[in-house]
């Protein structure tokens, strides 16, 4: 099977979206639809369905439904774990530091660290409630479209997005 980052690029670039499977690239940016959105989640779903299987695609919906942090960096950390478990384990624990995971080495690591620090100093940070709301907004259309693939006991109350991030 292809490397995960190659698969993701195939799934997303083929849809004209593109997504870099590198948490360090997005580190510290928080949930934003310019990094991750329902169209990208749909591209992941379609790719998994085509290249891995229908059951695994359904599990992807259930996996996304359970995530609270959809910053691109935190999503990548969780998705790597989900994929490593052969798309079967949907309960992936997220940690606050997942959104700040750096991945490069040498000068690249310095650049990622500088960007992370600059972002932290750039202005007021969102509250945890605001980050959760931003994550709900990111996945709302995707989860709404695939509601039937989520069992009743796993469904979460999803509020319609009030605004975009």
C-alpha positions as CSV (number, residue, x, y, z in Angstrom):
1,X,0.0,0.0,0.0
2,X,1.2,3.5,-0.7
3,X,2.6,5.7,2.1
4,X,-0.2,7.6,4.0
5,X,1.0,11.0,2.9
6,X,1.0,9.9,-0.7
7,X,-2.5,8.6,-0.4
8,X,-3.8,11.7,1.2
9,X,-2.2,13.9,-1.4
10,X,-3.9,11.7,-4.1
11,X,-7.3,11.9,-2.4
12,X,-7.2,15.6,-1.9
13,X,-5.2,16.9,-4.8
14,X,-7.3,14.9,-7.2
15,X,-10.3,16.9,-5.9
16,X,-8.5,20.2,-6.5
17,X,-8.0,20.7,-2.8
18,X,-4.6,19.5,-1.7
19,X,-3.7,18.7,1.9
20,X,-0.2,18.4,3.3
21,X,0.0,15.4,5.7
22,X,2.6,17.1,7.9
23,X,1.4,18.3,11.3
24,X,4.4,20.6,11.7
25,X,3.3,22.6,8.7
26,X,0.0,23.6,10.4
27,X,1.4,23.6,14.1
28,X,-0.2,26.1,16.4
29,X,-2.8,27.5,13.9
30,X,-5.9,26.3,15.6
31,X,-9.1,25.0,13.8
32,X,-9.6,27.0,10.6
33,X,-11.5,26.1,7.5
34,X,-8.7,27.4,5.3
35,X,-6.6,24.4,6.6
36,X,-9.3,21.7,7.0
37,X,-13.0,21.7,6.0
38,X,-15.9,19.5,5.1
39,X,-14.8,19.3,1.5
40,X,-11.4,17.9,2.5
41,X,-13.0,15.5,5.0
42,X,-15.2,14.3,2.1
43,X,-12.1,13.8,-0.1
44,X,-10.6,11.7,2.7
45,X,-13.8,9.7,2.9
46,X,-14.0,9.1,-0.9
47,X,-10.3,8.1,-1.0
48,X,-10.6,5.7,1.9
49,X,-13.8,4.2,0.4
50,X,-12.0,3.7,-2.9
51,X,-8.5,2.6,-1.8
52,X,-9.2,1.0,1.6
53,X,-12.8,-0.1,1.8
54,X,-16.4,0.9,2.5
55,X,-16.4,-0.2,6.2
56,X,-13.2,1.8,6.8
57,X,-14.8,4.9,5.2
58,X,-17.8,4.5,7.5
59,X,-15.4,4.2,10.4
60,X,-13.7,7.5,9.2
61,X,-17.1,9.2,9.6
62,X,-17.4,7.8,13.1
63,X,-13.8,8.8,13.9
64,X,-14.3,12.4,12.7
65,X,-17.6,12.6,14.6
66,X,-15.7,11.9,17.9
67,X,-12.9,14.4,17.3
68,X,-13.1,17.6,19.4
69,X,-10.0,19.3,17.9
70,X,-10.0,19.8,14.1
71,X,-7.1,22.0,13.8
72,X,-5.2,20.5,10.9
73,X,-2.2,19.6,13.0
74,X,-4.3,17.8,15.7
75,X,-6.4,16.1,13.0
76,X,-3.2,14.8,11.3
77,X,-1.9,13.3,14.6
78,X,-5.2,11.6,15.2
79,X,-5.6,10.4,11.6
80,X,-2.2,8.9,11.6
81,X,-3.2,6.8,14.6
82,X,-6.5,5.9,13.0
83,X,-4.8,4.8,9.8
84,X,-2.1,2.9,11.8
85,X,-4.9,0.9,13.4
86,X,-6.1,-0.1,10.0
87,X,-9.1,2.3,10.1
88,X,-10.8,0.2,12.7
89,X,-10.3,2.0,16.0
90,X,-12.4,5.2,16.0
91,X,-11.7,6.3,19.6
92,X,-8.5,8.2,19.2
93,X,-7.6,10.3,22.3
94,X,-6.5,13.8,21.4
95,X,-4.1,15.8,23.6
96,X,-3.8,19.6,23.7
97,X,-0.2,19.4,22.4
98,X,-1.3,17.6,19.3
99,X,-2.0,20.9,17.6
100,X,1.6,22.0,18.2
101,X,3.5,18.9,17.0
102,X,6.6,19.9,15.1
103,X,8.0,17.4,12.5
104,X,11.0,18.8,10.7
105,X,14.7,18.5,11.5
106,X,17.5,21.1,11.4
107,X,16.6,24.4,9.8
108,X,13.1,23.2,9.0
109,X,12.5,22.5,12.6
110,X,13.7,26.0,13.5
111,X,11.3,27.5,10.9
112,X,8.4,25.5,12.3
113,X,9.2,26.4,15.9
114,X,9.5,30.1,14.9
115,X,6.1,30.0,13.2
116,X,4.6,28.3,16.2
117,X,6.0,30.9,18.6
118,X,5.0,33.8,16.3
119,X,1.5,32.5,16.2
120,X,1.4,32.2,20.0
121,X,2.5,35.8,20.3
122,X,0.3,37.2,17.5
123,X,-2.7,38.1,19.5
124,X,-5.4,36.8,21.8
125,X,-5.9,33.0,21.8
126,X,-9.3,31.4,21.4
127,X,-10.9,29.8,24.4
128,X,-11.3,26.0,24.5
129,X,-15.1,26.6,23.9
130,X,-14.3,28.7,20.8
131,X,-11.9,26.1,19.5
132,X,-14.6,23.4,20.0
133,X,-17.1,25.6,18.1
134,X,-14.6,26.1,15.3
135,X,-14.1,22.4,15.1
136,X,-17.8,21.7,15.0
137,X,-18.1,24.2,12.2
138,X,-15.4,22.5,10.2
139,X,-17.0,19.1,10.3
140,X,-20.7,20.1,10.4
141,X,-21.6,19.6,6.7
142,X,-19.6,16.4,6.4
143,X,-21.2,14.8,9.5
144,X,-24.6,16.1,8.5
145,X,-24.2,14.4,5.1
146,X,-23.1,11.1,6.6
147,X,-25.4,11.1,9.6
148,X,-26.8,7.6,8.7
149,X,-23.3,6.1,9.0
150,X,-23.2,7.0,12.7
151,X,-25.1,4.8,15.1
152,X,-27.7,6.6,17.3
153,X,-25.6,6.1,20.5
154,X,-22.6,7.8,18.9
155,X,-24.4,10.8,17.5
156,X,-23.4,14.1,19.0
157,X,-25.5,17.2,18.9
158,X,-24.1,19.3,16.1
159,X,-25.0,22.9,15.9
160,X,-25.2,24.6,12.5
161,X,-22.3,26.8,12.0
162,X,-22.9,30.4,13.1
163,X,-19.8,31.7,11.4
164,X,-16.7,30.6,9.7
165,X,-13.1,30.6,10.9
